[in-house]
Amino acid sequence: MKLVEAGSKILFSRVGQVLANAAVVMIVAHILGPEGQGHYSLTVALVMLLASLLGGGMGLAAVPPLRQEKIRPQRMLAAQLGWTAAMVLVLIGLAATSTGGRLAGLLGRHLGWSDGVGYLAALAAVGILGFETFSYDLLARGRLVVGAAVNGVRATGHLGLVAALALGGALTFERTVGAFAVAQFCGMAMVLIIVVREFRRAPAVLPAPAAAPPLPLKPDAEEVPDDLDRRSVPALIAYNLRRGWLGQISAVAYFLLLRLDQGLLEHYRGAAEVGIYSVAVYMGEMLWLLPGALTPLLVHSSAAHASDPERDRTAARAVRLGILVTLAVGVPLLFLVEPLVGLLAGGEYRASAEAFQALLPGIVVFAPGAVLAGDFIGRGKPHWNTQASALTVLVNIVVGVQLIPRYGAVGAAWASTIAYACGTFVMLARFRRATRMSLRGMILGQHRRMIAPPDAGGAERGVEP
């Protein structure tokens, strides 16, 4: 499938996902009020953090062996299922500790939890963890669109559950968390079914080694061991953990830069202020889904050999497209957000509009970063994402501590905007040094003369370790 066709299908799925997510946010915010919305947003943040921490990079580490056919897909899936089962037990144990004692009191005061919510949160974390893991398997098999399509179905199903509860007058905080958990778990189940069917079509034995692999390794790429398919399941799990932990740290850092300021807000201003700010944050995250549609395509295209002249040009075009798509949706929202929030969420969320207007410049500025994350993974440099995300988190904390106590949600938004700008600067600088492309070439597309032809040996120049 051509990348343009795949990108169009992914973008179409993302638009549906954005609309469904927006409807869920507005329904929950309107019915639960700022404090209930704040508790729900903090609960979702905790669930996503747990899923990121416990994922272990099982999906990310599986991509090179699967694409290079160094392991039978069924064997890799067995290792991933074994790790997932172990993490289910961990999450059940964590949920059990949330039902009594000091921890239960802490969660009740800060997150609004009652008995049983911990188990719902654990179910949601399992769904997110599994979905992320098995989606990488499909990406490795060249199924670029499937993950985005399932995401759209998952978001639509989540909207249906929330809308049904709201229409029946039964949408409480606990049931809102339950609907979220059911949607995430069903999304994981759908992806797993597709993966199992896909892997059943794979040969039962590995193909004979070819003269050249289907996707040539970059000169600086680490070789996948030839004996990987003969290792035991525990040994495969250990291999994935060693290879995937760095990329997983990047996922955790990326998550923190989206949610950490909400924790600071709760500390300084309370859950109601988090509820107001979370509406702005959700709108911003929905905008990022649009440039994020290009991420799986770049994971695929940027894994090409360094001598391929289209690799860097494709990434630069994706950066420009990501900025344009975000601007095309973001600029009208800048002027329409206040009446829309008042109409859909209620007058008590009016401050969310001001927070979103402060957050929007950072959202647009960070669009290239959302795109380049896939490029860096494809180049075999996931630690570049980790470094940029770590800097962004640090700046967010330093600036947030100064602005949030005085300005509340608006201060959190400006702290995020400043932090996102710093992170994007680092990622663009990395991309420039890797490609030797000028800033004008990246932004305006006048880069054909900026990229020197590859050396005779096809070595990649200007790439940092």
ZIDAUR-V858601 format. One line per field, one symbol per residue. ss: DSSP state (H for helix, E for strand, L for the rest). A space follows every 50 residues. Layout:
ss=???
This chain:
ss=LLHHHHHHHHHHHHHHHHHHHHHHHHHHHHHHHHHHHHHHHHHHHHHHHH HHHHHLLHHHHHHHHHHLLLLLHHHHHHHHHHHHHHHHHHHHHHHHHLLL HHHHHHHHHHHLLLLLHHHHHHHHHHHHHHHHHHHHHHHHLLLLLHHHHH HHHHHHHHHHHHHHHHHLLLLLHHHHHHHHHHHHHHHHHHHHHHHHHHHH LLLLLLLLLLLLLLLLLLLLLLLLLLLHHHLLHHHHHHHHHHHHHHHHHH HHHHHHHHHHHHHHHHHHHLHHHHHHHHHHHHHHHHHHHHHHLLHHHHHH HLLLLLLLHHHHHHHHHHHHHHHHHHHHHHHHHHHHHHHHHHHHLLHHHH HHHHHHHHHHHHHHHLHHHHHHHHHHHHLLLHHHHHHHHHHHHHHHHHHH HHHHHHHHHHHHHHHHHHHHHHHHHHHHHHHHHHHLLLHHHHHHLLLLLL LLLLLLLLLLLLLLL
